[in-house]
């Protein structure tokens, strides 16, 4: 655990998170999720967390481990077709992680998710926060549409609301 990382997390404020993702951006991201889910049976959740909680930070928890924890806490795995996807952003580290449930992960694989994450991180580095998330949602949508296309009777199993931790 590096001192620079600890400092970034300890100095991250709620104001910085709101500045990076104002209410208007959160609303547009939520709309992008709703639009996406109209074309497939998958479920997408976007979570932005400013900084790791104290214990997680001091234990050196990675963004990936935290994303898996959030995936579980939000019960994203609890979908009929095991095709829930979490797009997680740890703002203090500018680290994006995608956690995909086993139904969609088996069809897409880690390399595709990693590619989407790196593209999003590149956009974040350029200050294009909203575009980074919407672009990530669009890329995930392509995978879900290919492997779990919409059918009659499909329902929204998880909230589309953006979660800010």
HELIX and SHEET records of a PDB file:
HELIX    1   1 UNK A    3  UNK A   11  1                                   9    
HELIX    2   2 UNK A   14  UNK A   20  1                                   7    
HELIX    3   3 UNK A   23  UNK A   37  1                                  15    
HELIX    4   4 UNK A   54  UNK A   58  1                                   5    
HELIX    5   5 UNK A   63  UNK A   73  1                                  11    
HELIX    6   6 UNK A  102  UNK A  108  1                                   7    
HELIX    7   7 UNK A  110  UNK A  125  1                                  16    
HELIX    8   8 UNK A  129  UNK A  147  1                                  19    
SHEET    1   A 4 UNK A  95  UNK A 100  0                                        
SHEET    2   A 4 UNK A  84  UNK A  90 -1                                        
SHEET    3   A 4 UNK A  43  UNK A  49  1                                        
SHEET    4   A 4 UNK A 163  UNK A 164  1                                        
END                                                                             
